[in-house]
Structure formats: structure tokens, C-alpha cells
Amino acid sequence: MPNWQMEVCTALCLSYHATFGLTFLVFQSVMASSLGPSWRSFFADFDPIPFAAASIGQVHNATLTASASPMGRPERVAVKVQFPNIAESVASDLSYIRILLTAGRLLPRGLFLEKTLAVRHALQLCTATGADDDEIGDEGGTRG
């Protein structure tokens, strides 16, 4: 393996193991924006310390209240709390990968990164405009 590839692998490994959880204030903000300001009322118990890390967030143990549970009784659940601004982070990562792969001519044959990025753009447009999937055209624009 060439030296530069080893350096990239090392950097990726280091970043993988150096993740940090959400601060309490950011955690509270994410929960409130997702479930409303009284999000805590949905849970009989909620462990504020995550038991696992996920690629785009962290995972907490919790118990739903009987009124919030689809089973009509308290249920133990795992709650994945997504990091804020993750969509922008993923878009940025895809852009960097495209630059690296294009510059290094490492893009495997048959991998259509441009199509993947166009689909991501179309989904963002759909979300931003409130359009449904049927209204999105092939090039990411809305159908009129």
C-alpha cells in the first residue's frame, strides 16, 4: 500500500475512535426539536448517558410511558438521538470523497457518484419544498 493511502487509512481510523457525544444542552435541543418541548413526558425513564454510539448519533436506554407506547403499557426502548446538522455533514463528506476519488482516479468502474449526489440533492429539494417523491424529476428539479 502506498504511503499516502496508509496515511488516509490512519486518519480515518483515528477519527472513527475519537467521537464525542452531544453536550447536555445540545441533546436537550435535539430532543425538543424532534419531540416537542415536553419530550420528557413520553418517557417513564430516560438514561441521559448514551450506552452506544452510532454513525450519525448516539443511543440511549429509555422506557416509554403507557400512554406513549403503541402497546398501551410501559416499554423499554432504545432511542437514537441524531447529531444536529448531520445532513450537511454527510453532504460535505460526500464532496470530499468525490474530490479524493476523482483526483486519485480511484473511483471504481460502475460507481456513479454523480447520480448518488444528484439523488441526495433531489431529496433535499423535496424536503425543502414539501414536494413528494412523485414530483421530483430525474435531474433533481421539481416537475411542474
C-alpha positions, 0 to 999 in steps of 0.5 A: 500500500502506498504511503499516502493511502496508509496515511488516509487509512490512519486518519480515518481510523483515528477519527472513527475512535475519537467521537464525542457525544452531544453536550447536555444542552445540545441533546436537550435541543435535539430532543425538543426539536424532534419531540416537542418541548415536553419530550420528557413526558413520553418517557417513564425513564430516560438514561441521559448517558448514551450506552452506544454510539452510532454513525450519525448519533448516539443511543440511549436506554429509555422506557416509554410511558403507557400512554406513549407506547403503541402497546398501551403499557410501559416499554423499554426502548432504545432511542437514537438521538441524531447529531444536529446538522448531520445532513450537511455533514454527510453532504460535505463528506460526500464532496470530499470523497468525490474530490479524493476519488476523482483526483486519485482516479480511484473511483471504481468502474460502475460507481456513479457518484454523480447520480448518488449526489444528484439523488441526495440533492433531489431529496433535499429539494423535496424536503425543502419544498414539501414536494413528494417523491412523485414530483421530483424529476430525474435531474433533481428539479421539481416537475411542474 
